[in-house]
Amino acid sequence: MTLDNVVLIDHLPKLDLHGHDRETARVSIQEFIEDNVKLKNEIFIIIHGIGTGVLRKTTSDTLRKNKRVLEFKTYYYNQGCTLVRIKL
């Protein structure tokens, strides 16, 4: 399954970064990726909000550097969410 096929996100695991700073967001994202590898969840959501864009940039930088991440993109229906697909 690719991220282009994802329409409904209610059933996907979610990480909400509201209230995090850059460093705690980075650590939370890395831990969430490892948790989803263990749980065998290939696709999940990271909620970073729209705001000033700090958490969105931190999210994309962290995902770009992680070797387990196959692809990620902003969710079409909500610019404050990022869809992520990882290698299990």
C-alpha positions as CSV (number, residue, x, y, z in Angstrom):
1,M,0.0,0.0,0.0
2,T,1.2,3.5,-0.8
3,L,0.3,6.8,0.8
4,D,-1.6,7.8,-2.2
5,N,-4.2,5.1,-1.5
6,V,-4.9,6.4,2.1
7,V,-8.1,8.3,2.4
8,L,-9.5,7.5,5.8
9,I,-7.0,8.0,8.7
10,D,-9.2,7.4,11.8
11,H,-8.0,3.8,12.1
12,L,-4.3,4.6,11.8
13,P,-2.0,5.1,14.8
14,K,-1.3,8.7,15.6
15,L,1.3,10.8,17.3
16,D,0.2,14.2,18.4
17,L,3.1,16.7,18.8
18,H,1.0,19.7,20.0
19,G,2.9,21.3,22.9
20,H,6.3,19.7,22.1
21,D,9.4,21.7,21.4
22,R,11.9,20.7,18.6
23,E,13.9,18.2,20.6
24,T,11.1,16.4,22.4
25,A,9.3,16.2,19.0
26,R,12.3,14.6,17.4
27,V,12.7,12.1,20.2
28,S,9.0,11.3,20.2
29,I,9.0,10.7,16.4
30,Q,11.9,8.3,16.6
31,E,10.4,6.4,19.5
32,F,7.0,6.3,17.7
33,I,8.7,4.8,14.6
34,E,10.4,2.1,16.6
35,D,7.1,1.3,18.4
36,N,5.3,0.9,15.1
37,V,8.0,-1.3,13.7
38,K,7.5,-3.6,16.7
39,L,3.7,-3.5,16.3
40,K,4.0,-4.1,12.5
41,N,2.1,-0.9,11.6
42,E,3.3,0.1,8.1
43,I,1.5,3.4,8.0
44,F,0.8,6.0,10.7
45,I,0.0,9.7,11.2
46,I,2.0,12.4,12.9
47,I,-0.1,15.4,13.9
48,H,2.1,18.5,14.0
49,G,-0.4,21.2,13.4
50,I,-0.1,24.2,11.1
51,G,1.1,27.0,13.4
52,T,4.4,28.6,12.7
53,G,5.7,25.5,10.9
54,V,8.5,24.6,13.4
55,L,7.0,21.2,14.3
56,R,6.3,20.5,10.6
57,K,9.9,21.2,9.7
58,T,11.2,19.1,12.6
59,T,8.9,16.3,11.6
60,S,10.1,16.3,8.0
61,D,13.8,16.6,8.9
62,T,13.5,13.7,11.4
63,L,11.6,11.5,8.9
64,R,14.1,12.3,6.1
65,K,17.0,11.2,8.3
66,N,15.4,7.9,9.5
67,K,16.4,4.9,7.4
68,R,13.2,3.0,8.2
69,V,11.0,5.7,6.6
70,L,10.1,4.8,3.0
71,E,7.9,7.8,2.3
72,F,6.0,10.6,3.9
73,K,3.8,13.4,2.8
74,T,1.3,15.9,4.1
75,Y,-2.2,14.6,4.3
76,Y,-4.3,16.0,1.5
77,Y,-7.3,16.8,3.7
78,N,-5.4,18.3,6.7
79,Q,-2.2,20.2,6.3
80,G,-1.5,19.8,10.0
81,C,-0.9,16.0,9.6
82,T,1.8,14.0,7.9
83,L,1.3,10.4,6.6
84,V,4.3,8.1,7.1
85,R,5.1,4.7,5.6
86,I,7.9,2.7,7.1
87,K,9.9,-0.4,6.3
88,L,9.0,-3.3,8.6
